Amino acid sequence: MQKYRFNFTLPLTIAFLIVFSILIKLGFWQLERADHKKNLNESYKLRQAEKVIDLNVHKSINSKESILWRRVSLNGSFYKEKNLIVDNQIFKHEAGFNILTPFKIDGTGMTILINRGWHKNLINREQIPIIKNVDDIDQINGYAVKIPVPGINLGGSNIEIINASLARFQRINVDEINNFYQANFLPYMVYLNPLIDDEYISNFKLPVPDSEKNYGYAFQWFAFALTLLIIFLRLGITKNDKSTK
């Protein structure tokens, strides 16, 4: 007759319960993060479906909380020969940079940065694509978004003057931009939609990453917990074979 013997020592049991509990909590934490991101993205999508905001007449043009992730339209003029690129921008696992041009909004005394799109890095850092002026455009549309999170600073000054019409920035700071251009910039920027340059790519995306990764991480933590449970049981339960007459 085959019997089983239980050899669960107290230290082993305590260690198992602690680690097992941590793994389960990590799994549920990832599920909560996934649900939170999903809800946030849904709310941003709803904002983008709302009525377009005309920045030329909007009363709270400086209040980014009421404008972010909304569709906007604006009339005015692009700065001539005053473009900038934001370095170290990754898109679809490729390194590149965003091309931004200041845009003066008619009737407001305000200027805003317009993201004209993304361009992948060329052969070396010294090569820069020709950025054409857009003198013939006075009305644009797009999405109001946050100023990008400060990027990698490779050392030295944040602003690198490339030529008379172009500067390279490692990161965007509104106060620094105001001083550089001697203008009054809004605390957010606009991603063009549609683009006005065929050679650039729109890298506009929702403000939080896709939640699918978090569901994957949750599955991994639960799988680790299950594996630990199996190992614990295998170590603590042994067969005790006895022959009966």
N, C-alpha and C positions, 0 to 999 in steps of 0.2 A: 504494500500500500504506500502510495506516494504522498508525503506531507510536506508542508512548507514551514520554514523557520524564519521568524522576523528578527533581524539584527540591527535595528535602528538605534544607534547610540545618540545620546542627548546632544553632544556637540555637532554631530553630523546633521541631525534633525533641525537644530536651530539655524545652522548655516544655510541649509536648504530653504527653510521658510523665509529667511531674510532675502536671499538672492531671488527666489521664486516670486516673492511679493514685489521686489523692485522691477523685475522683468514684466510682470503683469501691469504694474502702474505705468511703466514706460509705454507699453502697448496702448493703454487707454489714453495716455497723454497725447500720443501721436494721432489717435482718432479724434480727440478734441481739437487739436490743431488743424487737422484736415477739415473738420466741419466748420471751424472758425474761418479758415481761408475761403472755403466754398461760399459761406454766407457773405463775406466781405466782397468777393468778386461778383456775386449776384446783386448786391446793393450798388456796386460801381456800374454794372451793366444797366441797372434801372436809371441811374443818373444820366448815363449816356443816351438813354431813350427819351429823356425829358426835352422840353422846348429849347431850341438854340438860344444862347445868351448873346446879345449884341453888346460887345464891350464898349462901343462908342457911347452908349447911353445908359449902361448899367450903373445904378447908384452906388453899389458897393464894389467897385472895380478892384479895390485893394484887399477885399475880404476873400482870401483864397479858399477859406472853408466852404463858402457858398458856391464857389465856381469850379473847384477841382473836379476833374473827370467828367465835366459837362462839355457838350459841344458848344463851340463859340464861333462867332463871326466878328470880323473887325475890318474897318476901313482906315487907310493911312498910307504910309510909304516905307519901303525898306531903306535902310541906310545904304548909301552908295560907297563901295570900296571899303566896307567895314564888316568883314566877316570874321568869325572865329571858329575854331574847331576844338572839340572836347576830346581829349586823348583817352586811350585805354578803355574803350567801349567794346564789350564782348557781345556778339550777336551770332547765334547758332554756332557757338564754339569757335568763332573766328574773331581775331582781334581787329579793331578798326577805330573809327572816330565819327562823332556826330558833327554835322555842319550846321552852325547856328548863325543867324543874321538878325540884328536888332531891327525892330519895326516900330515906327512912331505912330501912335494911335491918334487919329484926328479928333480934335475937340476935347481932349483929356489932359494934355500936357504930360502924358505917360508914354513910356517905351516898354516894349516887351521882347523877350528873346523868342525867336521862331526857329524851331527845329526843322530843318529842311530835309533831314534824312541821315542815313548811316552810309559810310563808305569803308570798305575793308582797307587795311594797311597795304601800301604799295611795297615795292621791293625793299626799300630802305626808308628810314625815318625822314630823310631830307626831301623825299619826293612827296609833293602835294598836288592833288588834282586841281585843275583850273576851276575856280568857283565863279560862275557867271553872275553878273548883276541882274536884278529883276526890276528894272525901272518902270516897266510897263504894267506892273501889277499893283493895284491899290486896294483890292478887297480879297481877303483870304478866309479860310475856314479850317477848323481843326479841333483838337481836344486840349483843354487846359489841364496841365499836369504839374506835379511838384518839380522844383529845381532838382536835378539829379543829386544823389548822395555823393559827397566828395570822393573823387577817385584816387588812384595811386599817385603819390607825389614822388617823382623820381629825383628830387633834390633840387636845391636852388630856388629860383623864383617860380611862382605859380604861373606867371605869364611869360610866354616866349614870343617875341615879335619876329614873325617870319618875313614879312615884307610890309610895305606901306598900307596894304589893304587886308592883311590877314595876321591873326595872332592865335597862338596855341595855348589852351588852358588845360591844366591837369585836373582842375576841379572848378566848380562854379560857386562864387560867393557874390551875393547881390550887392553888398557894399563895395566890394572890389570892382564889380562891373560898373557901378555908378561912377566911381572915381575914374575908371579907365576911359569911359565914353563921355563923361561929364553929362550924364542924363539921369532921369528918374525912372528906374526900372520897376516893374511890378514883381511881386514875390513869387511868381510862378511863370511857366513858359507854355508855349503852344506847339504841339505836334501837328504839322500840316496834314489835312485830310480833305481833298486829295493832295498828293505831292505836286510840286511845280517843276521838279527836276527829274527827268527820266533816268539819269545815271545814279541816283541815290535810292536807298531802300528804306522803307518805313520800319522802324524797330519799336513802334509804339506797342505797349503791352499793359495788361492790367497790373495794378500796383502790388499785388501779392502773387507769389508763384502758384503754379497749379497744385492742387491738393492731392493729386494722385501719388506723388512721392511719399506723402505722409501716410497714406493708406498702406503703401508698400513697407514703410518702416514699421508700422504697427504690426503687420503680418510677421515681419522678421522677429520682433520682440516676443510675440506670442509663440512663434516657432521655437525660439530659444527656451522659453519657459516649458514648453511641452517636452523638448529634448532633455532639459534638466530633470523634469519629473520622471521620465523613463529611466535615466541613469540612476537617480536616487532609488527608485523601486528595484532596479536590477541589483544594486549594491546591497540593499537592505533586506531583500527576500531571497533566501536560498532554499534549495530542495533538500529534504531530509528523507532519504529512501530507507524504508524498513521492510523487511520481509516478514510476512505473517505465515504461521504454520497452520 
